Amino acid sequence: MTTLNQDDLKDYYTNAIGGTISFKTKRYKGFELGVKGIFTYRGFASGLNESDGITGRVAKWEHKLYDVNDFNNFNDLDRLEKLY
């Protein structure tokens, strides 16, 4: 993901890598069990937490690939996606 700003605003970029792991049982009398999780790691990035000199704000869109509640967490982001 890349944000190319106009004028003298700071440009931001990042690359996340991740995947999913899932397990599902065979159907038995119309029922099945399953679980699915995802994981994400930062591949490379510019200084996403470095504020822009003009606006004073940090990267907006690039943080959406990671933990939006903790802007310093870029590694081993795990999430339970499905449980049934």
N, C-alpha and C positions, 0 to 999 in steps of 0.2 A: 504494500500500500504506500502510495506517495502523495504528498500534498505539495504542489508547486505554487507558492504564493507570488503575487505580483509585487513589483517595486522592491523595497528593501526588507520585506518581511522574511523571516526565517523559513526555509523549506525543511520538511520532515519526511522521513521514509522508514519503513520497517518491513521485515519479512518474518512471518511466523510459520512454523512447521508443526504438524500434529497429526492425529489420527483418531480412530475409534476402535474400541474393542467391544464385542458383543457376544452374548451366549443366549441361545434359545433352545428349549427342550422340544422334543417331538410332541405332537398333539396326542392327548390321551383322554378319550371320552369328551372331546370338544374343548379341553383345557390345555393350556401351555404356559410355561413360565419363561421369563426372559429378563435380561439386564443388559444395559448398554452404557458405556462411559466414553468420554472423550478426554484427550490430553493435548496440551499446546506448549510449545517452547519457542522462545525468540531465536531466530536464526541470526539476523544482524539488524542493526538499526542505527539511526542517527540519535543524537541526544534528545529523546522524547520528553524528558523532564526539564530540559533547558528552556527557559522562558525567552520569548521573542523580545528583542530590544525595544521595539516600538509599542507593541500591544501589552507586553508583560505577561502574556498567556503561554501555556505549554501546548504541545500537540493535542489536537482534539480528536480527529478521526483515527489516528494510528493506535491510540490507547484502547479502542474498541476491540482489538484483536486479543487483548490480554485482560487483566483484572481491572475492571472499571472502578472498583471500590478501593484499590490499592495501586496507585500509579508506579510504585517501586517494585511490584511483583511481575516479573517477566518469565520466570522459569517454572516448569512442572505445574502447569495449571490443569487441575483435574476436575471433572464435573460428571455427576451421574445424570445421564440423559434420559434413560427409560428404566422403569422397574415395574414389571407386571407379572 
